[in-house]
């Protein structure tokens, strides 16, 4: 005969088994840096998917039917909010027919909220290339903006999943502390090169340069989104020679061959960098590791240049 105590254990076990386990929030990020921040803040409470690959140009993502399926199942969509994805995201959202991620829904997160954007055009003139009406969308290249976005994500997750809010806020605080500690290291590493100019393919590095005291005013593109032309590259080479600029930053999806041709004429180093976690070795799914790799690569190039 079973004891009353044994029966009570069975009943309790049955109650536990019958209690549904809270499903993780299905979070979709347009680009990998948002996905990395979502994973850092959401922890076990989120399941993160990313639409753009780390080695893909975020302006020109190859929209696929699988993206529509992913968005259809999403509880949360994180986008830049600065028109970075304007050329490919809207049709995917429409096709998903998911009310949770429509404009104004709690699950639609605009990462740029609360961020002061650079390069806001006084007049929108498409003859100037792929100019973004609300400003430069590459704001997460400044780690201080990642702090703003992390807090924003914690608030968004709390609004949708209140039961896990304490965990989200704890993760955000831990990320904030880790970022603060690393930011001091990064500033110290780049401090000797304050005021040093760099050349980049696209205007991706304007926020990074502003944060760390570098100058980013010369680009291999003649205008945003316009491929380099021989006359423009000749002008870049002349500026680099006159200003003794010795570093050209290139991302995985940009033409290293073009950068190398300019480097050979100017004595500059071509520096492999990335704006997305996973774009460089040992940076997968980790925003802070990505910034760390960039800081080390740029500092090494500038140090070698003397």
C-alpha positions in Angstrom: 0.0 0.0 0.0 1.4 3.4 -1.0 2.0 5.9 1.7 0.1 9.2 1.8 3.5 10.9 1.4 4.3 8.9 -1.8 0.9 9.8 -3.2 1.5 13.5 -2.5 4.8 13.3 -4.4 3.0 11.8 -7.4 0.3 14.5 -7.3 2.9 17.2 -7.2 4.9 15.7 -10.0 1.7 15.5 -12.1 1.0 19.2 -11.4 4.6 20.1 -12.5 4.3 18.0 -15.6 1.0 19.6 -16.5 2.4 23.2 -16.1 3.3 24.5 -19.5 6.9 25.7 -20.0 6.9 29.3 -21.2 7.9 29.4 -24.8 10.9 31.5 -25.8 10.1 34.7 -27.6 10.8 34.2 -31.3 12.9 37.3 -32.2 13.9 38.2 -35.7 16.6 40.7 -36.3 17.2 42.3 -39.7 21.0 42.3 -39.2 23.5 40.4 -37.0 24.4 43.1 -34.5 20.7 43.4 -33.5 20.5 39.6 -33.2 23.6 39.6 -31.0 22.2 42.2 -28.7 18.8 40.4 -28.6 20.6 37.2 -27.5 22.6 39.1 -24.9 19.6 40.7 -23.4 17.1 37.9 -23.9 19.2 35.0 -22.9 17.3 31.7 -22.6 14.0 33.7 -22.9 14.5 34.3 -26.7 15.1 32.4 -29.8 16.9 34.6 -32.3 17.0 34.5 -36.1 18.7 37.0 -38.4 17.7 37.9 -42.0 21.0 39.4 -43.2 24.2 37.4 -43.1 27.4 38.8 -41.5 29.1 38.9 -44.9 26.2 40.4 -46.8 25.6 44.1 -47.6 22.7 45.1 -45.4 21.4 47.6 -48.1 20.9 44.8 -50.6 19.8 41.7 -48.8 18.6 38.8 -51.1 15.1 38.5 -49.9 14.0 34.8 -49.8 10.7 33.0 -49.3 12.2 31.5 -46.1 12.4 35.0 -44.7 8.6 35.4 -45.0 8.1 32.1 -43.1 10.5 33.3 -40.4 8.7 36.6 -40.0 5.3 34.9 -40.0 6.4 33.0 -36.8 8.0 36.0 -35.1 6.9 37.5 -31.8 9.4 40.4 -32.2 11.1 42.1 -35.2 14.1 44.3 -34.6 14.9 46.7 -37.4 17.2 49.7 -37.6 14.5 52.3 -37.8 16.8 54.4 -40.0 15.8 53.1 -43.4 18.8 50.7 -43.7 16.4 47.9 -44.8 14.0 50.0 -46.8 14.9 48.3 -50.1 14.0 44.8 -49.0 12.2 44.5 -45.7 8.7 46.0 -46.3 7.6 43.3 -48.9 8.7 40.6 -46.5 6.7 42.0 -43.7 3.7 42.4 -45.9 4.1 38.8 -47.1 4.4 37.5 -43.5 0.8 38.6 -42.6 1.9 38.7 -39.0 0.1 41.3 -36.9 2.7 41.1 -34.1 5.3 42.8 -36.2 3.4 45.5 -38.0 4.1 49.2 -37.4 2.8 50.2 -34.0 2.6 46.7 -32.6 4.6 45.9 -29.4 6.6 43.4 -31.3 8.0 45.9 -33.9 11.2 47.4 -32.4 12.9 50.3 -34.0 16.5 50.2 -32.7 17.3 53.8 -33.5 14.8 55.2 -31.0 16.7 57.4 -28.6 19.9 57.5 -30.8 21.2 60.7 -32.2 21.8 60.0 -35.8 24.6 61.6 -37.9 24.6 62.8 -41.5 20.9 63.8 -41.6 20.5 65.4 -45.0 19.1 69.0 -45.1 17.5 68.1 -48.4 16.8 64.6 -49.7 18.5 64.4 -53.1 18.7 61.0 -54.7 21.3 62.4 -57.1 23.7 62.2 -54.1 23.4 58.4 -54.0 21.7 56.1 -51.5 21.2 58.8 -48.9 19.1 57.9 -45.9 16.4 60.5 -45.1 16.6 60.1 -41.3 20.4 59.9 -41.1 23.3 57.5 -41.2 21.9 54.0 -40.2 25.3 52.5 -39.0 24.9 53.9 -35.5 25.8 50.7 -33.7 29.4 51.2 -34.7 29.5 53.5 -31.7 29.4 51.3 -28.6 27.5 54.0 -26.6 24.6 53.6 -28.9 24.6 49.8 -28.2 23.9 50.7 -24.6 20.8 52.7 -25.7 19.6 49.8 -27.9 20.2 47.2 -25.2 18.0 49.1 -22.8 15.4 49.6 -25.5 15.4 45.8 -26.1 15.0 45.0 -22.4 12.0 47.3 -22.3 10.5 45.8 -25.4 10.9 42.2 -24.1 9.5 43.1 -20.7 6.4 44.6 -22.4 5.7 41.4 -24.3 6.9 38.9 -21.7 6.4 40.5 -18.2 7.0 37.2 -16.4 10.6 37.2 -17.5 11.2 40.9 -17.0 13.6 40.6 -14.1 15.8 38.3 -16.2 15.9 40.7 -19.1 16.8 43.6 -16.9 19.5 41.6 -15.2 21.0 40.7 -18.5 20.9 44.3 -19.7 22.7 45.4 -16.5 25.4 42.8 -17.1 25.8 43.8 -20.7 26.0 47.4 -19.7 28.8 46.7 -17.2 30.7 44.6 -19.6 30.4 47.3 -22.3 31.6 50.0 -19.8 34.7 48.0 -18.9 35.6 47.3 -22.5 34.9 50.9 -23.7 37.6 52.1 -21.3 40.1 49.6 -22.9 39.1 50.6 -26.4 39.5 54.3 -25.8 42.9 53.7 -24.3 44.0 51.6 -27.2 43.0 54.2 -29.8 43.9 57.3 -27.8 47.5 57.6 -29.4 45.9 58.0 -32.8 43.5 60.8 -31.9 42.8 63.0 -35.0 44.2 60.4 -37.4 42.3 60.1 -40.7 41.1 56.8 -42.1 39.7 55.9 -45.5 36.6 53.6 -45.7 34.7 52.1 -48.5 31.3 53.3 -47.3 30.3 55.8 -44.6 29.8 52.9 -42.1 32.5 54.1 -39.8 31.4 57.7 -39.1 30.0 56.8 -35.6 33.1 54.7 -34.7 35.4 57.5 -35.7 33.5 60.1 -33.8 33.5 57.9 -30.6 37.3 57.2 -30.8 38.6 60.5 -32.0 39.4 59.4 -35.6 38.5 61.2 -38.8 36.3 59.5 -41.4 35.6 61.8 -44.3 37.1 60.1 -47.3 35.4 57.1 -49.0 36.2 54.8 -51.9 32.5 55.2 -53.0 32.0 58.6 -54.8 28.5 58.7 -53.3 26.7 56.3 -50.9 25.9 53.1 -52.8 27.7 54.1 -56.0 30.6 51.9 -57.1 34.1 53.5 -57.2 35.0 55.2 -60.4 38.6 55.8 -61.7 38.3 59.6 -61.5 37.1 59.4 -57.9 39.8 56.9 -56.9 42.4 59.2 -58.4 41.0 61.9 -56.2 41.1 59.6 -53.1 44.7 58.7 -53.9 45.7 62.3 -54.1 44.1 63.1 -50.8 45.7 60.1 -49.1 49.1 61.1 -50.4 48.8 64.7 -49.3 47.4 63.8 -45.9 49.6 60.8 -45.4 46.6 58.5 -44.7 47.8 54.9 -44.2 44.7 52.8 -43.4 41.8 51.7 -45.7 39.0 49.9 -43.9 37.2 47.1 -45.9 34.3 44.9 -44.9 33.7 41.3 -46.1 31.2 42.3 -48.8 33.2 45.2 -50.2 35.8 45.0 -53.0 39.2 44.3 -51.4 40.7 44.4 -54.9 39.8 48.0 -55.2 41.1 48.9 -51.8 44.3 47.0 -52.5 44.9 49.0 -55.8 44.6 52.3 -53.8 46.8 51.0 -51.1 49.6 50.1 -53.6 49.6 53.7 -54.8 49.6 55.3 -51.3 51.6 52.9 -49.1 48.5 52.3 -47.0 47.4 49.1 -45.2 44.1 47.4 -46.1 42.4 46.6 -42.8 39.8 43.9 -42.6 37.0 45.0 -40.4 33.3 44.3 -40.0 30.1 45.9 -38.8 28.4 42.6 -37.9 29.3 39.9 -35.4 30.5 36.9 -37.4 32.2 39.1 -40.1 35.6 38.5 -38.5 36.9 35.3 -36.8 35.9 34.7 -33.2 33.1 37.3 -33.3 30.0 35.2 -33.9 26.9 36.3 -32.0 28.9 38.7 -29.8 28.6 42.5 -30.4 31.4 43.3 -27.9 33.8 40.8 -29.4 33.1 42.3 -32.8 33.9 45.9 -31.7 37.0 44.5 -29.9 38.3 42.9 -33.1 37.8 46.1 -35.0 39.6 48.2 -32.4 42.6 45.8 -32.4 42.8 45.7 -36.2 42.6 49.4 -36.7 45.0 50.2 -33.9 47.5 47.7 -35.3 47.3 49.3 -38.7 47.7 52.8 -37.4 50.5 51.8 -35.1 52.4 50.2 -38.0 51.9 53.3 -40.1 53.7 55.3 -37.4 
